[in-house]
Amino acid sequence: MIKRLLKSFTLNPKKLFLIDGLGAVLSAFLLGIVLVKFESMIGIPPSTLYFLAVFPLLFAIYDFYCYRKKHNNFKSFLEGIAVANLLYCCFSIGATLYHLKTITYLGWIYILAETLIIFILLSFEFMIAKQLAKN
């Protein structure tokens, strides 16, 4: 199944930008709107959630630009968003650790689930970029 996905994304790498962009919009919505309403249940203050929500918004702009743009240098653009996603995961974990005394289990579950999903996606982005470099 993974080989089939890799082949599909290698043939049409724009799909990854669309998936990443939609995921970024969802992350920004959850962080900046939904989780703010449940601060007491997750233990992360709204200012931190708003700060974290800015990154996915910027990534969504980048992703949708790459999705719409006609270019042949998908490798560099995929590596760019993969590195950005990796840095975001580090910021996210760092912000969580900063609020270690107040974060709840639900807060940890959200941050770790989001990080896991992003790590899977960025792994695909790096793999596809590597495949594109071979072609």
ZIWOKA-V948801 format. One line per field, one symbol per residue. ss: DSSP state (a for helix, b for strand, c for the rest). phi: phi as a letter, one per 40 degrees, with the letter a starting at -180 (. if undefined). A space follows every 10 residues. Layout:
ss->???
phi->???
This chain:
ss->caaaaaaaaa accaaaaaaa aaaaaaaaaa aaaaaaacaa aacccaaaaa aaaaaaaaaa aaaaaaaacc cccaaaaaaa aaaaaaaaaa aaaaaaaacc ccccaaaaaa aaaaaaaaaa aaaaaaaaaa aaaac
phi->.ccccdcccc cbccdccccc cccccccccc ccbccdcbdc cbgbcdcccc dccccccccc cdcccccccc abbcdccccc cccccccccc ccccccccbd cbcccccccc cccccccccc ccccccccdc ccccc
